[in-house]
Amino acid sequence: MAGSYSFDVVSDFDHQELVNAVDQVKREVSQRYDLKDSNTSIDLNESELIIITASDMTLKSTEDILRQKATKRNLSLKIFDFQSPEPSGGNRVMQKVLFRKGLNQDTAKKLSKLIRENLKKISVSIQGDSLRVTGKSKDELQSVIALVRSHEEALEIPLQFENYR
């Protein structure tokens, strides 16, 4: 039996599922009666999504479709950071949607402090954009997961627990 157990707290999403969701959004926008003539373009990059459309109303509809398709593909809506819309050429509207991925230093420190204050026997270390949690028993690690899940609503990023050993 091992002397200690560990897992990582990360904030990530399945990029292929995002690609599939965006493809579904493009298909629905091109087929829906109210959006067909809006000449909406959706460009997906590694770190952002750019929506260019005819008006604020069609932008709102496109956002709603994106949220629907992402939810159906088990993507957390917390990965989307909707920027404010800005005018684009030719009376069009452009909006950038950034993706939240990885734990930033502030969030990692908050989580680390939360775990250390509530569970004394657990050791926590920040490793880049993830958090390594180590304990002597699996029960202690399960209590860490329960604690983090109970405080997850206050965070603006989705959390996953990986490499459970």
C-alpha positions in Angstrom: 0.0 0.0 0.0 1.3 3.5 -0.9 2.4 5.9 1.8 0.5 8.9 0.4 -2.1 9.7 -2.2 -2.5 12.7 -4.5 -4.5 14.4 -7.2 -4.4 17.5 -9.2 -6.9 20.3 -9.3 -7.0 21.8 -12.8 -9.2 24.0 -14.9 -9.5 22.7 -18.4 -12.0 21.7 -21.1 -12.2 19.3 -24.0 -11.1 21.3 -27.0 -12.6 18.8 -29.5 -16.0 19.1 -27.8 -15.7 22.9 -28.2 -14.9 22.5 -31.9 -18.0 20.2 -32.3 -20.2 22.7 -30.4 -19.0 25.6 -32.6 -19.7 23.6 -35.7 -23.2 22.9 -34.5 -23.7 26.6 -33.8 -22.5 27.5 -37.3 -24.9 25.0 -38.8 -27.9 26.2 -36.8 -27.2 29.9 -37.5 -27.0 29.2 -41.2 -30.4 27.3 -41.1 -32.5 29.3 -38.7 -35.0 31.6 -40.4 -34.3 34.6 -38.2 -30.5 34.3 -38.5 -30.1 33.1 -42.1 -29.7 36.5 -43.6 -27.6 38.0 -40.8 -24.4 36.9 -42.6 -23.0 35.7 -39.2 -19.4 34.5 -39.1 -17.9 32.5 -36.2 -14.1 32.0 -36.1 -12.6 29.6 -33.6 -8.9 30.1 -32.6 -7.0 28.3 -29.9 -7.7 30.9 -27.2 -10.8 32.8 -28.4 -13.9 32.7 -30.5 -14.8 35.7 -32.7 -18.5 36.3 -33.6 -19.3 38.9 -36.3 -22.9 39.5 -37.1 -25.5 42.1 -38.3 -26.9 43.4 -35.0 -27.0 43.1 -31.3 -30.2 41.0 -31.5 -28.5 38.4 -33.8 -25.5 38.4 -31.6 -27.6 37.7 -28.5 -29.3 34.8 -30.4 -25.9 33.4 -31.5 -24.6 33.6 -27.9 -27.7 31.7 -26.7 -27.2 29.0 -29.3 -23.5 28.7 -28.2 -24.5 28.3 -24.6 -27.1 25.6 -25.5 -24.7 23.6 -27.7 -21.9 23.8 -25.1 -24.2 22.6 -22.3 -25.4 19.7 -24.5 -21.7 18.7 -25.0 -21.0 18.8 -21.2 -18.8 21.9 -21.5 -19.1 24.3 -18.5 -20.3 27.7 -19.4 -17.6 29.1 -17.1 -15.0 28.5 -19.8 -16.5 31.4 -21.8 -15.4 34.9 -21.0 -17.7 37.1 -23.2 -16.1 40.4 -24.0 -18.3 43.5 -24.6 -19.5 43.8 -28.2 -17.8 46.4 -30.4 -18.8 47.9 -33.7 -17.3 46.4 -36.8 -17.2 47.7 -40.3 -20.4 48.1 -42.3 -22.9 48.4 -39.5 -21.9 45.1 -38.0 -21.1 43.9 -34.5 -18.1 41.9 -33.4 -17.7 40.1 -30.1 -14.7 38.2 -28.8 -15.3 35.2 -26.5 -12.1 34.3 -24.6 -11.6 30.8 -23.1 -10.7 30.3 -19.5 -8.2 27.6 -19.1 -5.7 26.8 -16.3 -5.6 28.1 -12.7 -4.1 31.6 -12.4 -1.9 32.4 -9.4 -4.6 34.2 -7.4 -7.1 31.4 -7.8 -4.5 28.8 -6.9 -3.5 30.7 -3.8 -7.2 31.0 -2.7 -7.8 27.3 -3.1 -4.5 26.4 -1.4 -5.4 28.7 1.6 -8.9 27.3 1.7 -7.7 23.7 1.8 -4.9 24.4 4.4 -7.3 26.3 6.7 -9.9 23.5 6.8 -7.8 20.3 6.5 -4.5 20.4 8.4 -3.2 17.0 7.4 -3.2 17.8 3.7 -0.3 19.3 1.8 -0.9 21.6 -1.2 1.5 22.8 -3.8 1.0 25.1 -6.8 2.5 23.6 -9.9 2.2 26.0 -12.9 -1.5 26.2 -13.8 -2.6 23.3 -11.5 -2.7 22.5 -7.8 -1.2 19.2 -6.4 -3.0 18.0 -3.3 -1.3 15.2 -1.2 -2.6 13.3 1.8 -2.0 10.1 3.7 -5.4 8.6 3.1 -7.9 8.5 0.3 -10.6 9.7 2.7 -8.7 12.9 3.4 -8.5 13.5 -0.4 -12.2 12.9 -0.8 -12.9 15.5 1.9 -10.7 18.0 -0.1 -12.7 17.3 -3.2 -16.0 17.9 -1.3 -14.6 21.1 0.2 -13.5 22.5 -3.1 -16.8 21.5 -4.8 -18.7 23.3 -2.1 -16.8 26.5 -2.9 -16.7 26.1 -6.6 -19.7 28.4 -7.3 -17.7 31.4 -6.0 -15.0 30.8 -8.7 -15.5 31.9 -12.2 -13.7 28.9 -13.7 -14.7 25.2 -13.9 -12.6 22.8 -11.9 -11.6 19.2 -12.5 -9.8 16.6 -10.4 -7.2 14.5 -12.3 -4.4 12.1 -11.7 -6.0 10.6 -8.6 -3.3 8.2 -7.2 
